[in-house]
């Protein structure tokens, strides 16, 4: 397989998602795959998990990064080494659509006390959420916002702070991401 990383897609409170929202999750994953496929690393296996609403409880409500950290800490998939990506219906801060550490820690048990995995929402259209999924995973794999390091980006890129454009990974971004421990060469 090409240079890749695997993900655990964890849908939080999956039982209260509408069929249209579940479709948006799947379509957003497809958009994320398309973005990463331009120059890699590509997304390999997508393991799917769901957390029922009664089990998620208050951890399904994301107001800030501390809430995202609590969710990721409580429900990390410890049975494999894939990158956990948590999906919630919405985030309740008006401008937040996702959170991720930049870069993410290697090993799920090494991120104690902070955010250990990307947490993304379905805020906005499918194109928006697909871009958000890729954007937050990009942060985890070490990419800053383009505004912090323009040398990694083109004029329109999924790593812009206010991006909505699915332009794909640049060669410079690919080189940076493949150094992350989550990526398999």
C-alpha positions as CSV (number, residue, x, y, z in Angstrom):
1,X,0.0,0.0,0.0
2,X,1.1,3.6,-0.7
3,X,2.2,5.9,2.1
4,X,-0.9,6.0,4.2
5,X,-2.6,6.2,7.6
6,X,-5.6,4.4,8.9
7,X,-8.5,6.0,10.8
8,X,-11.1,4.9,13.3
9,X,-14.2,6.9,12.4
10,X,-16.2,7.2,15.7
11,X,-19.7,8.6,15.3
12,X,-20.8,10.0,18.7
13,X,-24.5,9.6,19.5
14,X,-25.0,7.8,16.2
15,X,-28.5,6.8,17.2
16,X,-29.8,10.4,17.1
17,X,-28.3,11.2,13.7
18,X,-30.8,11.4,10.9
19,X,-30.3,9.3,7.7
20,X,-29.3,12.5,5.9
21,X,-26.7,13.2,8.6
22,X,-25.3,9.7,8.4
23,X,-25.0,10.1,4.7
24,X,-23.2,13.5,5.3
25,X,-20.7,11.6,7.5
26,X,-20.0,9.1,4.8
27,X,-19.8,11.7,2.1
28,X,-17.5,13.8,4.3
29,X,-15.1,10.9,4.6
30,X,-15.1,10.5,0.8
31,X,-14.2,14.2,0.4
32,X,-11.5,13.8,3.0
33,X,-10.1,10.8,1.1
34,X,-10.1,12.9,-2.1
35,X,-8.3,15.8,-0.5
36,X,-5.5,13.5,0.9
37,X,-5.3,11.5,-2.4
38,X,-3.8,14.4,-4.3
39,X,-0.3,14.0,-3.0
40,X,-0.8,11.7,0.0
41,X,-0.5,10.3,2.5
42,X,-3.6,8.5,1.5
43,X,-6.2,7.2,3.9
44,X,-6.0,3.4,4.1
45,X,-8.5,1.5,6.2
46,X,-11.5,3.3,7.7
47,X,-12.6,1.3,10.8
48,X,-16.1,2.4,11.8
49,X,-17.4,2.7,15.3
50,X,-20.5,4.2,16.9
51,X,-21.3,5.4,20.4
52,X,-24.9,5.4,21.4
53,X,-26.3,8.6,22.8
54,X,-27.1,7.1,26.3
55,X,-23.5,5.9,26.5
56,X,-21.9,9.2,25.3
57,X,-24.0,11.3,27.7
58,X,-22.5,14.7,28.3
59,X,-19.4,13.9,26.3
60,X,-21.5,14.2,23.2
61,X,-21.9,18.0,23.9
62,X,-18.9,19.9,22.6
63,X,-18.6,23.6,23.7
64,X,-14.8,23.9,23.7
65,X,-11.5,22.0,23.3
66,X,-11.7,20.7,26.9
67,X,-15.0,19.0,26.0
68,X,-13.4,17.5,22.9
69,X,-10.5,16.3,25.0
70,X,-12.8,14.6,27.5
71,X,-14.7,12.8,24.7
72,X,-11.5,11.6,23.0
73,X,-10.0,10.5,26.3
74,X,-13.0,8.5,27.4
75,X,-13.7,6.8,24.0
76,X,-10.3,6.2,22.4
77,X,-10.2,2.9,20.4
78,X,-7.4,1.1,22.1
79,X,-7.7,-2.1,20.1
80,X,-5.6,-0.8,17.2
81,X,-3.1,2.0,16.3
82,X,-5.3,3.8,13.8
83,X,-6.0,7.5,14.2
84,X,-9.2,8.1,16.1
85,X,-11.5,10.7,14.4
86,X,-14.6,11.6,16.5
87,X,-17.7,12.9,14.7
88,X,-20.4,14.9,16.6
89,X,-23.6,16.4,15.1
90,X,-22.6,19.9,16.0
91,X,-20.4,22.0,18.2
92,X,-22.1,24.6,20.3
93,X,-19.6,27.4,20.0
94,X,-20.7,29.5,17.0
95,X,-17.4,29.5,15.2
96,X,-16.0,26.1,16.0
97,X,-16.4,23.1,13.7
98,X,-13.5,20.9,14.8
99,X,-10.6,20.5,17.2
100,X,-7.3,18.7,16.9
101,X,-3.8,18.8,18.5
102,X,-1.1,20.2,16.2
103,X,0.7,17.8,15.9
104,X,-1.0,14.9,17.5
105,X,0.9,12.7,19.9
106,X,2.2,9.3,19.0
107,X,0.5,6.5,20.9
108,X,-3.0,6.9,22.3
109,X,-1.8,6.7,25.9
110,X,0.8,9.4,25.5
111,X,-1.7,12.3,25.1
112,X,-3.0,12.3,28.7
113,X,-4.1,15.7,29.9
114,X,-4.7,17.1,26.4
115,X,-6.6,16.5,23.2
116,X,-5.5,13.2,21.8
117,X,-7.5,13.0,18.6
118,X,-9.4,15.1,16.1
119,X,-13.1,15.9,17.0
120,X,-15.1,17.2,14.0
121,X,-18.7,18.2,13.5
122,X,-21.3,18.3,10.8
123,X,-21.7,22.0,11.0
124,X,-22.4,23.4,7.5
125,X,-22.8,21.7,4.2
126,X,-21.3,18.3,3.2
127,X,-18.5,20.1,1.4
128,X,-17.8,22.1,4.5
129,X,-17.8,19.1,6.8
130,X,-15.6,17.1,4.4
131,X,-13.1,19.9,4.4
132,X,-13.3,20.1,8.2
133,X,-12.6,16.4,8.5
134,X,-9.4,16.7,6.3
135,X,-8.4,20.0,8.0
136,X,-8.4,18.6,11.5
137,X,-6.7,15.4,10.5
138,X,-4.1,17.6,8.7
139,X,-3.5,19.4,12.1
140,X,-3.0,16.1,13.8
141,X,-0.5,15.1,11.2
142,X,1.5,18.3,11.9
143,X,0.1,20.9,9.5
144,X,-0.4,24.4,10.7
145,X,-2.9,26.9,9.2
146,X,-1.6,28.2,5.9
147,X,-1.5,31.7,7.5
148,X,1.2,30.5,9.8
149,X,3.4,28.9,7.1
150,X,2.5,30.0,3.6
151,X,5.3,27.9,2.2
152,X,3.2,24.8,2.8
153,X,0.1,26.0,0.8
154,X,-1.1,27.3,-2.5
155,X,-3.4,30.3,-2.9
156,X,-6.5,28.2,-1.9
157,X,-6.0,25.2,0.4
158,X,-7.9,23.1,2.9
159,X,-5.5,24.2,5.7
160,X,-6.6,27.9,5.6
161,X,-8.1,29.0,8.9
162,X,-11.4,30.0,7.2
163,X,-11.2,27.5,4.4
164,X,-14.1,26.0,2.5
165,X,-12.0,25.0,-0.6
166,X,-11.1,21.3,-1.1
167,X,-8.0,21.9,-3.1
168,X,-6.0,18.9,-1.9
169,X,-2.7,18.4,-0.3
170,X,0.3,20.2,-1.7
171,X,3.7,18.4,-2.2
172,X,5.1,20.4,0.7
173,X,2.3,19.4,3.0
174,X,2.7,15.7,2.0
175,X,6.4,15.9,2.9
176,X,5.6,17.3,6.3
177,X,2.8,14.8,7.1
178,X,4.7,11.7,6.2
179,X,7.2,12.4,9.0
180,X,4.4,11.9,11.6
181,X,4.4,8.6,13.4
182,X,0.8,7.9,12.5
183,X,1.8,7.6,8.8
184,X,3.0,4.2,7.5
185,X,5.6,4.4,4.8
